[in-house]
Amino acid sequence: MNKLKALSVYFEKRVLIILFLGFSSGLPLALTASTLDVWLTREGISLHSIGLFAAVSTPYALKFLWAPLVDSLRIPILGRLGRRRSWMVATQIALMLSIIGLGLSNPAENVTVTAIFALLTAFFSASQDIVIDAYRVQSLLERDQGAGAANAIFGYRLGMLVSGAGALYLVRFFGLSWHVTYMIMAVLLLIGVVTILLAPEPGEKTATLQNTQSWFARTIIAPFADFAKRPGWVLILLFIILFKLGDALAGKMTNPFLIQTGFNEIEIANVVKLYGLVATLLGTFAGGAIVYRIGIIRGLWLGGILQMVSNFMFSFQAMVGHSVPFLSLTIGIENFCSGIGGIVLVAYLSSLCNVAYAATQYALLSSLAVVGRTGISAFSGFLAERFGWIEYFMLTAAAALPALVILFFVGRRDGAAKN
């Protein structure tokens, strides 16, 4: 009976709201990443140009820069809905318009216009995430925060699945054009708009910009200064940037590689999106158990080595060619290992944070963790064209080595600090 009562929290109104907002948060991500990569490849866009599209995700890494404005400023007219709800409706409407613009673009004729709308979509998506995170924290009681986070992650993954596998099904199985498919994705964002219009505005707990200098010193300078006191902090930051680099390089070129190898959208949706999601979640749970059993530093070693070795599976896939069974093996191994690497990195980032500045330091560190995905992987297309698929994925495996070298020194410092 107590178990049923504990589970009932997930169905309470305030927690269910977070589920639907999580869906709205996760939906846009694939539309500027993996789904867009398939569209660009089908349109004959060069690999180096597709690689450069990784840079449109930069707003996700930099959203902490304008988060204070979203947190403090009121929106005229819409402000009647309340600070949080007005910003959410504004960002969702802007996001819908940018996705429609992205869908109406023609990358084969003018890829620059497509890139501009993709960047706008990422910007408004990142801005929406700022408000949704604030709404979740502010609207839930302390005892509901765990359930709220779980619902947010589930909704986020569901949104990614719809804009990933769902979009590919619409194009391949139902024969819809990319333009219509993106229109449908934009309409689905109405789920978030309706949800927030029916949701209550949380109590006001936000600071204003009355003392900007004091706010800046307290929320930006102090957390940085505190972290800089840590021995070897520059090496630590470099390690964070490089740890998922191999994964980012392989991930950016996965869909173009599969399309050129002969896989169609349905096969990619079934294996990479659906089956791959299950493998990632299993890896995530395994990563949590690994950290619990052997600790964070050893977990980083294991996760880093597994990520590196798993990338070789794509080289083998390039040798085998079009084979759905072998693709299932490749995606299963790679996503499972990536899931392990991802969760041990999250555990490591959390361990680095001073409890006095936990929120700000984690936001900044997690932003660095996606630099490989948003910045360095922009050059992935150039490398793929230069070396070919077999050699390229070998290079993505080799890209994991610098992080492991740095980990050797970081691990020694960590061990010395504990002794």
SULSULJO-V438792 format. One record per residue. RES is the residue in one letter. PSI is psi as a letter, one per 40 degrees, with the letter a starting at -180 (999 if undefined). NEAR is the number of other C-alpha atoms within 10 Angstrom. D_FIRST is the distance of its C-alpha to the first C-alpha in Angstrom with 2 decimals. Layout:
# SULSULJO-V438792
RES_PSI_NEAR_D_FIRST, RES_PSI_NEAR_D_FIRST
This chain:
# SULSULJO-V438792
M_d_6_0.00, N_d_7_3.80, K_d_7_5.37, L_d_8_5.19, K_d_9_6.32, A_d_10_8.70, L_d_12_9.99, S_e_11_10.67, V_d_17_13.41, Y_e_20_15.50, F_e_13_15.97, E_i_12_17.05, K_d_11_20.80, R_d_18_22.20, V_d_24_20.47, L_d_19_21.40, I_d_22_24.91, I_d_32_25.12, L_d_27_24.34, F_d_24_27.31, L_d_29_29.51, G_d_29_28.82, F_d_26_30.13, S_d_29_33.19, S_d_29_33.71, G_d_24_33.63, L_d_24_35.71, P_e_28_39.16, L_d_24_39.15, A_d_19_40.24, L_e_25_42.71, T_e_24_44.84, A_b_21_44.18, S_d_22_43.52, T_d_22_43.88, L_d_25_46.98, D_d_25_48.37, V_d_22_48.27, W_d_21_50.05, L_d_22_52.67, T_d_21_53.32, R_d_13_53.82, E_e_13_56.25, G_e_10_58.31, I_i_16_57.65, S_i_14_58.82, L_d_23_56.42, H_d_18_57.68, S_d_18_56.97, I_d_26_53.42, G_d_25_52.93, L_d_20_54.12, F_e_26_51.39, A_d_27_48.97, A_e_21_50.47, V_e_22_49.03, S_e_25_45.63, T_d_19_47.17, P_d_22_45.52, Y_d_21_42.12, A_e_21_43.69, L_e_18_45.51, K_d_21_43.10, F_e_18_42.78, L_d_11_46.42, W_e_12_45.86, A_d_16_42.28, P_d_18_43.75, L_d_12_45.61, V_d_18_42.56, D_d_18_40.75, S_d_15_43.57, L_i_14_45.69, R_i_17_45.11, I_h_16_46.00, P_i_8_48.50, I_c_8_47.51, L_d_15_44.07, G_e_15_43.41, R_d_11_42.54, L_e_17_39.15, G_i_17_38.48, R_d_23_39.21, R_d_25_36.31, R_d_24_36.14, S_d_22_39.93, W_d_24_40.23, M_d_27_37.51, V_d_22_39.22, A_d_17_42.59, T_d_21_41.60, Q_d_24_39.84, I_d_18_42.93, A_d_18_45.21, L_d_24_43.09, M_d_23_43.33, L_d_19_47.11, S_d_23_47.58, I_d_29_45.69, I_d_22_47.87, G_d_22_50.90, L_d_28_49.85, G_d_25_49.47, L_e_17_52.87, S_i_21_54.61, N_g_17_56.68, P_d_19_56.49, A_d_15_59.32, E_d_10_61.66, N_g_10_60.49, V_d_15_57.84, T_d_13_58.30, V_d_16_56.91, T_d_23_53.86, A_d_21_53.41, I_d_16_53.74, F_d_22_51.05, A_d_26_48.78, L_d_22_49.30, L_d_23_48.61, T_d_28_45.39, A_d_25_44.27, F_d_23_45.34, F_d_25_43.44, S_d_27_40.38, A_d_26_40.46, S_d_25_41.01, Q_d_25_38.02, D_d_22_35.90, I_d_22_37.12, V_d_22_35.90, I_d_23_32.54, D_d_16_31.79, A_d_17_32.94, Y_d_21_30.93, R_d_22_27.68, V_d_16_28.31, Q_d_18_29.55, S_e_19_27.09, L_i_17_23.75, L_i_13_22.44, E_d_10_22.46, R_e_9_18.68, D_e_17_18.83, Q_d_16_21.78, G_d_15_20.05, A_d_22_18.17, G_d_26_21.51, A_d_18_23.51, A_d_16_21.42, N_d_23_21.84, A_d_27_25.49, I_d_18_26.19, F_d_18_24.62, G_d_23_26.63, Y_d_23_29.68, R_d_17_29.63, L_d_20_29.22, G_d_26_32.21, M_d_26_34.24, L_d_21_33.51, V_d_20_34.75, S_e_28_37.90, G_c_25_38.46, A_d_23_37.79, G_d_20_37.61, A_d_27_41.00, L_d_27_42.58, Y_d_21_41.40, L_d_20_42.95, V_d_18_46.22, R_d_16_46.56, F_d_11_44.73, F_e_9_45.42, G_f_11_48.73, L_i_15_48.19, S_i_13_50.34, W_d_22_49.05, H_d_17_50.08, V_d_16_47.94, T_d_21_44.98, Y_d_24_45.06, M_d_19_45.38, I_d_17_42.17, M_d_22_40.41, A_d_25_41.77, V_d_14_40.51, L_d_18_36.97, L_e_23_37.02, L_d_16_36.89, I_d_14_33.13, G_d_23_33.17, V_d_21_35.74, V_d_13_33.87, T_d_18_30.61, I_d_23_32.34, L_d_14_34.29, L_e_11_31.14, A_i_14_29.47, P_i_15_30.19, E_h_17_32.56, P_i_17_31.03, G_i_12_32.74, E_h_11_36.04, K_e_7_35.83, T_i_11_38.55, A_i_12_41.97, T_a_14_45.19, L_f_14_48.34, Q_d_9_50.29, N_g_9_50.90, T_d_10_50.99, Q_d_9_52.81, S_d_10_50.37, W_d_15_47.39, F_d_13_49.03, A_d_12_49.79, R_d_12_46.31, T_e_15_44.24, I_d_16_46.60, I_d_11_49.27, A_d_16_47.23, P_d_21_44.54, F_d_15_47.36, A_d_10_49.45, D_d_14_46.62, F_d_16_45.90, A_e_12_49.65, K_e_9_49.76, R_h_11_47.85, P_h_13_50.29, G_f_13_50.92, W_d_14_49.07, V_d_12_51.40, L_d_15_50.63, I_d_21_46.90, L_d_13_47.26, L_d_16_49.44, F_d_21_46.93, I_d_25_44.14, I_d_21_46.46, L_e_25_47.49, F_d_28_44.34, K_e_25_43.20, L_d_30_46.77, G_d_26_47.12, D_d_28_43.88, A_d_25_45.09, L_d_29_48.48, A_d_26_47.09, G_d_19_44.45, K_d_25_47.02, M_e_24_49.26, T_d_20_46.72, N_d_24_46.89, P_d_24_50.69, F_d_21_51.12, L_d_23_49.06, I_d_19_50.92, Q_d_14_54.27, T_e_16_53.25, G_e_12_52.74, F_i_18_49.01, N_i_16_48.13, E_d_23_45.44, I_d_19_43.16, E_d_20_43.36, I_d_25_42.66, A_d_21_39.68, N_d_17_38.15, V_d_20_38.90, V_d_25_39.18, K_d_22_36.61, L_c_15_33.84, Y_d_16_34.20, G_d_22_35.28, L_d_20_32.14, V_d_15_29.99, A_d_21_32.40, T_d_22_32.24, L_d_16_28.46, L_d_17_28.61, G_d_24_31.38, T_d_22_29.41, F_d_14_26.54, A_d_19_29.31, G_d_28_31.12, G_d_20_28.23, A_d_16_28.06, I_d_20_31.87, V_d_20_32.03, Y_d_11_29.54, R_d_11_31.64, I_e_11_35.21, G_i_15_35.24, I_d_24_36.34, I_d_21_40.10, R_d_16_39.86, G_d_25_37.20, L_d_27_39.73, W_d_18_42.37, L_d_20_40.28, G_d_24_39.05, G_d_27_42.60, I_d_17_44.20, L_d_20_41.71, Q_d_29_42.27, M_d_27_46.01, V_d_17_46.13, S_d_21_43.85, N_d_29_46.33, F_d_23_48.92, M_d_23_46.95, F_d_27_48.30, S_d_22_51.82, F_d_17_51.25, Q_d_23_49.91, A_d_20_53.17, M_d_11_55.10, V_d_12_53.19, G_a_16_53.28, H_h_17_51.35, S_h_13_48.82, V_d_15_45.26, P_d_9_44.05, F_d_16_45.60, L_d_24_44.22, S_d_18_40.71, L_d_13_41.48, T_d_23_42.98, I_d_25_40.17, G_d_24_37.48, I_d_22_39.20, E_d_27_40.23, N_d_26_36.94, F_d_27_34.95, C_d_29_37.45, S_d_26_37.52, G_d_25_33.74, I_d_29_34.13, G_d_27_37.07, G_d_25_35.33, I_d_24_32.31, V_d_28_34.55, L_d_24_36.80, V_d_16_33.98, A_d_18_33.07, Y_d_18_36.78, L_d_20_37.26, S_d_17_34.36, S_d_13_35.94, L_e_16_39.24, C_h_18_38.09, N_h_15_38.93, V_d_10_35.93, A_d_11_38.37, Y_f_17_39.13, A_d_14_36.08, A_d_14_35.71, T_d_18_39.43, Q_d_24_40.18, Y_d_19_37.39, A_d_16_38.54, L_d_19_42.08, L_d_20_41.33, S_d_18_39.14, S_d_20_42.02, L_d_20_44.37, A_d_25_42.10, V_e_23_42.77, V_d_23_46.52, G_d_22_47.09, R_d_25_45.37, T_d_24_47.16, G_c_20_50.50, I_d_19_51.67, S_e_26_50.33, A_d_23_52.60, F_e_20_55.33, S_d_25_53.49, G_d_23_55.49, F_d_18_58.80, L_d_21_57.84, A_d_22_56.67, E_d_13_59.95, R_d_13_62.00, F_d_13_60.62, G_i_13_58.98, W_d_23_55.44, I_d_17_55.67, E_d_17_57.19, Y_d_24_55.08, F_d_27_51.77, M_d_21_53.41, L_d_21_54.23, T_d_26_50.62, A_d_26_49.72, A_d_16_52.57, A_e_21_51.32, A_e_23_48.46, L_d_18_51.01, P_d_14_51.97, A_d_23_48.40, L_d_20_48.24, V_d_11_51.59, I_d_17_50.38, L_d_24_47.16, F_d_13_49.44, F_d_14_50.87, V_d_19_47.66, G_d_18_45.92, R_d_11_48.83, R_d_14_48.67, D_d_15_44.94, G_d_11_45.52, A_d_9_48.45, A_d_9_46.52, K_d_6_43.87, N_999_6_46.63
